[in-house]
Amino acid sequence: MDLQKEKILVTGADGFIGSHLTEALLRQGHDVRAFVYYNSFNSWGWLDSLPPELTAGLDVFAGDIRDPHGVASAMEGCTVVLHLAALIAIPYSYHSPATYVETNVLGTLNILQAARQRGVKKVVHTSTSEVYGTARHVPIDEDHPLQGQSPYAASKIGADQIALSFHCSYDTPVAVLRPFNTYGPRQSARAIIPTIITQIQSGARTLKLGALHPTRDLSHVSDTVAGFLAAAACDEAVGEVINVGTGHETSIGALAALIAELMGVEVQIETEAQRVRPARSEVMRLLADTTKARTLLRHEPRYAGGDGLRRGLAETIAWFSDTANLSRYKGHLYNL
């Protein structure tokens, strides 16, 4: 598929990955409609931080993914949908699981219903490596069992299955992209890397973290965005679930030590009870098998391996070190 000929709807365009994806599409000259979460401040989230010359002609739709009528209106005239809108914070899913079902499952259903009704050519639905739960084998391929170890993970499993069911039942052209742990500029401090960086930048030398031994496959946001673009353009991706990661894992403890090293400080780590997941809910190991992404999408991460992680972290630290960016965060508080 030649994306230059299509009108592309990006849901969750105001968020972390969504804003980077929207920015990449705009820089490539694509026709984009950005679906942002309606609010009384008329904020476009992270899109407000993009250069005005880039967003001058951007088509923005403010709405709520849970509203089927708004979703249908947002999709009018669009031929490709990149669906990223979701609630993502795992700790908050313990607190308010119903909102995760409403947003992640029903919101995805609204997208699929509208796409089916409007004859959309491609829907790329965003999954997450959390659906695998603690790895039963590594690297984790797309046939690994799904394990809902948190309400968030369970809601994303439900959303993934709804998406795939529309492909099976109605021939809706759906591809499921399953990013592993994405990081980079603009990420919420609910995630581990901004949590570590903002605490250090706030002057803390005793870091308050959760469990240190779980491992994660950390993917720079530009590599995740490249995966979305490749999946959107690839006709053979329809009906497929595709991991996007690096095939390299790092423990949370080693990650904290590496960030401290790159920031030139010495730190101690204190495990804080409120940051620790319930024992059976903690996902102990995530490591992507990226064979399908390489062979089907021709996707090769630029920030792979230990060296790639160091480069990606250095760039992320530099972004957070900018006072204007850091001022958006509350490094001294725990973000639920």
N, C-alpha and C positions, 0 to 999 in steps of 0.2 A: 504493500500500500504506500502510495506517495502522500505523505502527510501534508505536503505543501498545498495539495488540492482540497484539503478537508478543513472543516470548522471544528475545533477541538474544545470540548468542555472539560475543565479541570475542577473537580470538587475538592474541597479542603485546600483551595489555592492560597488561603491566608495563613496556613500553618507552615511548619518547618520544611518538610519535604515538598509539600505542594507549592510553596513560594519559590523554591529553587527550580522545580520543574516548570512552573509558569515562566520564570525568568529565562530559562534555557530555551523554551519554545519561542518567546518573544525575540530573543537575540538571534534566533534562526529564521525569523520572519514569518512565523506561523500565525494563522488566524485563531485567536484564543478567546474563549469566554471563561472568566474566573468566577467560580461559585464560592462566595465567602459567607461566613456565618453572620446573619443579621444582628446588628446591635445598635443601640440608640446613639452611640458616638460616631456612627458612620465610619468606623474603622475597618480597613481592609487587612488588618493584621500585618504580617511581615511584608505584604505587597507595598505598604506605605513607605517602606525603607528603600524601595527600588528607585533608580534615577527617574525623574519626571519625564525625561525624553523617551524612556522605555515604556512607561505606562500611559503615555498621553492618549494613545488610541486603544487602550485595553478595554474590552467589553466586560464589565463587572456586574454580576448578579448577586444581590444580597438576599439570603433566604435561610431556610432550615431544612436539612436533609431529611428530617422526619416528616415533612409536609409533602405528601404526594403531588398536590396541585402545584406547589412551588417548584418541585423537581421537574415536573412535566414542562412547566413554563421555561425553566432554565435550559432545558434540552432542545427547545424549539430551534430548528435550523442547524443543529449540530450533527455531525456524522461520526465523530469519534469521541468517546468518553473515557477520561482517565479518572477513576474514582478513588480518591484518597481520603475523603471526609470520614472521620471516625473519632471516637473517644479512645485514647491510647494508654492512659496512666494505669498501671496495674494496681498500685495501692488504692487509688480512688475506686477501682472496680470492686474492691472488698466493701467499700463504704456504700456505694450506690449502684448495685448490679443492674437494677431495672433500666437505668439510663443507658447502659451499654447495650442491652438488648434493643431498646428503642432506636438508638443511633446506629449501631453497627449492623444489626440484623434487619430491622424494619427499614432503616435508611437505605441499605443495599437493595432490599426488595423494591423500594420506590424507584431506585435507579434502573433496575432491571425491567420493571414494568414499563417505565417510560421509554426505555431503549427499545423494547419490543414493539411498543405501539408506534414509535416514530421511525422504525426501520433503520436504527443506527448500524453503521458498518462494523464497529469494533468497540467493545467495552474492555478496558483493562482494570480489573478489580485488584485492590491492594490487600494482600494477606499479611502475615507476620510469622517469623520463626517461632514465636511463642506457641503456636498451635501444635508444635511437635512435643512440647513438654520436655522433660529431661530425656536426653538422647538414650535410646536403647541400642543404637549402633551409630558409629561415626565413620566417615562423615555422613551427615543426614541427607539422604536423597528424598525426592518428592513422594516416594512410596512408603516412607516411614509412617508408623501409626500416629494418629492425631490424639493428643491428650490434653484435655481442658483442665489445666492445673490452677487456673484463676478464672474468675468471671469474665475478665477481659479476653483470655484465650478462648474460652467457651463461646463467647459472642462472635469472635472472629472465625472460629470453626463453623458456626452456624451461617455466617455471612458467606464464607467460601463455598459451602455446600449449596446454599441457595443460588449463588452465581453459577456453579457448575450444573445444577439441576435445570436452569434455564437453557443452558446450551444443549443438554440432553433432551429436554422436553419440547423446546420451541425453536431449536437451532439458533438461539441468540448467540452472536459471535463474541463469546467471552473468553478472555485469557486471564489467568490468575497469577499475579506476580507476588512472590513471597520473599520480601527483603529480610535479611538478618539485621543485626543491630546497627542501624544507621546513625552516624554522628556528623557533626560539623557546625559551622556558623548558623545561628538562629535557633538552635535546638533548645527545647524547654529544659529548665533545671530540674524537672522531674526525672530526667535521664542521668545516668551515672557520670558521663564525662563532663557536662556542664556543672553538675553538683561538685565534682572535685575542683574544677578550675575556678568556679566562683567563690568557693570557700577559701582557696588559697589567695585569690585576688582580693578578698575582703580582709586579709591579714591573718587568717587562721593558720596555725601550724599543727594543731591537733584536729584532724579531719573526722567528722562524724559520718560514718557510712553504715551500710548493712552488711550482709554476708560477703566475705572476701574470697572464698574459694570457688564460687561458680565461674565458669568460663563462657566467653561470648566471642562470636565471630563479628568483628567490628568493620563496618563498611562505610567509607566516606560518602557523604551525600551526593557528590558529583558522580560517583559510580552507580549509586542507586538511581539517580536521574537518568543516566545513560541506559540503565536496564529498562526503565519505563519507555524511553524513546524507541529502543530496539523492539520491545514487545508490541508497541503500538504499530510499528511499521511492518512487523513480521506476520504474514498471513498464516504461516504454519503454527503460530502460537495459539490460535483459536482452539479452545477445548483443553488446553494444557495448563498445568501448574508448574511454575518455574521459579526455582530458588535464585536469589541474587545475594551473593556474599563474596568472601575472599578465600575460603578454605584455610584460614589461619585463626587460631583461638588464643585468647589471652584471659587470664584470671583477673578478677576485679582487684585483687591485692596487687598483682604485678602492674596492672593498668595505673593504679594510683601512684605507685612508685615511679613509673615511667613519666607520668605527667609532672610529678614533683621534680624529677630530674630535668625535664625540659624547661621547667619554670625556674630552675636554679635555687630550689629551696629544699630544706629537710623537714619532713613531716612525721608525725605520729598518727596512728589511726585508732579511733575509738569506735567500737561497734555500739550503735544506739538501737535500743529495742524496737522503737517505732519504725525503724527503717528495715527491719528484718521480716521477710515474708514468713507466713506460717510454714512449718517444716515440710508438709506434703505439697505445698503450693510452689515452693522454690524450684526453679528450673536450674538444674545443676550444670548442664553442659549443652552448648549449642555450637555446632561446627558444620558449615554448609558443604554439601557436595554440589559443585557448580558445573557439573558436566553438561547438563541440559542447557544452561545459559550459554555456555561456550559453543556448543554444537548447533543449537537451534537459533540463538539470537546473535551469535558471534560476539558475545559480550566478554570482554577481558577487563577486570578492574585495574585501574591505574594506581591504586593505593593498596596493593596486595602485599602480604607478608610483613615481616617485622619492619623492614625499611619503609614500606608504604604506610604502615601505621604511624611511625615516627613523623613522617612528612605530614600526614593528615592531622595529627595531633598538634604539630607545630603551627600549622595554618589556623587551626581552630583556636588555639591559645592566643595567637596574634589577634584574631577577631575579637575574642572576649577581652583582650587587654585594651582595646579601644574604649575610652571612658564613655563615649556615647552609647556603645553597645552594652557595656557592663551595667550602666545605670538602669537598664530595663529589668535587671535581675535583683533578687533579694537573697544573696548568698548566705546570709546568716540564719535564714529560715528553712525549715523542712517543707518542701513542696509535695503535698499529698498527691 
